[in-house]
């Protein structure tokens, strides 16, 4: 062996010895590391990727959010990432367990799915359409109501023109009868949820879910599911679920916000204070959060008193432990809210307010209260317009989440509450002619004589009319002659006055609801099953027309003082000193309702992971609904000649009230089965496609029973509506753009339709119920485009076409049932479903602030099922900006409806021929429009321009 060869051999041997010694040393230092990955609330995150920095080691968190590595260095750095959370790095030491809490990504506004599913997944892994609006985005907006936040979600129609409550919300054309007196309220086909449970599981004309929910500083995020799985995961909500999720101490920010504004195009003051406070409570897994708001607002259309006055307080307490968490929460709401009335308009092709009226004007009654008889002269109630719709809610509940081991978990949501709504409302304020029979009949003035209309304050006579018996007159045999007319707005309606009803109701609702869900992970299956139980008892006593009023046709009109001098020389005082006639009903009965609705539901779902990228969702739901109640329809006071409360027969206003009739009991049982199936294929980390079919059921709300179960032994069938839906979606996500494109089809059938009429004596009645159907095709799209680091655009788009496949409507003739008739509108465009809706929200953010613009478009809609005319489309622009003066103090400014756009949302038919026509959209036919194309009807436009400035202090 040469010396060179020997040197090479010794060098190799030395290198081998060194490597062996190094390996032994490394093995001696090798260890393990394990831990748990959670979200900000302490809930485990499944599917998070955990890597060791600088090494080729990675794993994914399992059930309970756990992970582990073996044979790792004694120390190092872990990189934890998840599609919906901000990636973070954290140091580790071997043989020590760690807990890692991830923050939700502020860019991924629609990733984690917890609403409308039983198995938490990312949006790309889910076969449903869901959008999320988080607190940072919500804080930049100045919505008219909680529902107004939903207008930024594709596929969702929102009408918030009336203000903070009584909004109309539906999705994907699943809507019918929203305007009918006998129909549903604005959340009829969808569920308004608060922290995973319905705000109310019962609804009627006087009890609407959004009466009892307000968005404030305690709101963490809004999750919106359209169609799809809502048939299975929601209680009686096949159209969608809108879940308002509250902040807890784990994700709370301590803040106070004072907001000042000018609504009604700068006329009316707005003042509001919001607060939220939360954080750790000790060191043993306890967290607290408290907050709420108080607000006084004159409203967009003020009659001279606050249209929104009150607030709420919310609190929750969370305890986290090794295998779960428990939350206890409470809420107290006490708020008064106005419901503005439609204003006079002309021109069916391009609706516009008549001369002398603006978007910020109002027909609401002035602040004048009156005591009225309640079922007799021994008890009274007070009708007070300034009391508005006064809602109270006392709620207490809990949420329990447990990981039971072996793949089992349990969630239980429970809530008990007491709600109360007292309403003193102006309703059906419509121009009507002084020479029309029903103008007088509905005021209790049937017969010949002379009627005098005076200014109530100055006693100046503004108009006088004589009535004479004339059998040649078609219909009621009276002829009216105008003797004097100095009323304003004769250009609006010659010899016209403003006639309106009022409504008084007092409803008390007690509810208990509980949803229990078990989940089992077993191989490729994620099986969920459970129950939803709810008991709701409501008593409405009384409900009905509180009185009638005649006023001039003008902004903020005052009631007129009316007297009736008969041919025998006797003069009757028709109106009270306050200007009200027909106290406690007149010709429209006071009623009393009491009912208990019990819902027992069971559901079963299975999420099957067919392959790493392909999953199948199957679900079925059974609902058993018991409605046990009684209606008491008031009857006319049989002793009207005794003179009412004041015992004076010449004061007509308190003579004709209603006394209780007989209780009419009823009890129905309704069983429904809903089912849904969806499949999702995740093409890669950035793209997925899905398809879903759902068949859901919607049971009648209480108004159906109140209106139709009023004759002993006679009642219509209580039939659940069917909602069949198909959707096929493409979802995408990248650093520059996230979003979805979803074609959909919905078919709504068994829709109950009834109309209100008036018999020959002037008393009201409801027509028999008929059942109809509509269908909608459409496409919805959504995208968040991140053009630069500072500039992004949020876009939502809905294109749809809705038709009435089967639709019959009642057309009312003269008073009495003899000439009521059904007309076919098969094939017509379905009413109030826009052909196009979109929102575009560009936002520029910089180090200390932001600027954004909001552009909304509402497309044209058929005004009614007879397609008498279309409500035209319109654009609305909003503007907002914010700036952080310091780390703790920020200011923001918003302008809603920047260009003061006039866009019609509500309307009611002309009452020039018959004031009862105003109760039903379908009373106005193309033939009636052709006969009188320039008639005055009523509309309510979107809220006029408003300005807001807010200051926020965070600590």
Protein Blocks (a to p, Z undefined) as FASTA:
>chain_A
ZZklmmmmmmmmmmmmmmmmmmmmmmmmgccdddddddfkopacehiacddehiacdddd
dehhiacdehiafbdcdddddfkbccddddddehiacdddddddfklmmlbccehpabdc
dfklpccdcddddfklmmmpccfbfklmmmmpghiacdfknomgoiacdeehiaghklgm
klccfklmbccdeehiafbfcdcfklcfklmgccdfklmbdcddeejjlmmmpghianbc
cddddddfklgccddddddddehhhlaccddddddddddehjeopacdddddddddebjb
dghiafbgcdddddddddddfkbccdddddddddddddddddddehjklgcddehiafkb
cfbdcdddddddehiakbccdddfklmpadddddddddddddebjhiacddddddddddd
dddddehiacddfkbfklmmmnopacedddddddfklopafbdcdddddfkbgcjadddd
dfbdcbehklmpghiacdddddddddddddddddddddddehjbccdddddddddddddd
ddddfbdcdddddehiacdddddddfkopacdfbafkopahehhijaccddddddddddd
ddddddddfbfkbccdddddddddddddddddddddfklmnopjnopaklmklmmccddd
dddddddddddddddddddddfblmbccddddddddddddfklmmmmmmbghiacddddd
dddddddddddddfkbgcdddddddddehiacddddddfkopacdddddddddddddddd
dddddfblmbccdddddddddddfbacddddddedjklgccddfehiacehiafbdcddd
dddddfkbccdddddddddddfbfnomaccdddddddddddddfblmbccddddehklop
acdfbdcddfklomklmmpmklpcfklmmmmmmbccdddddddddddddddddZZ
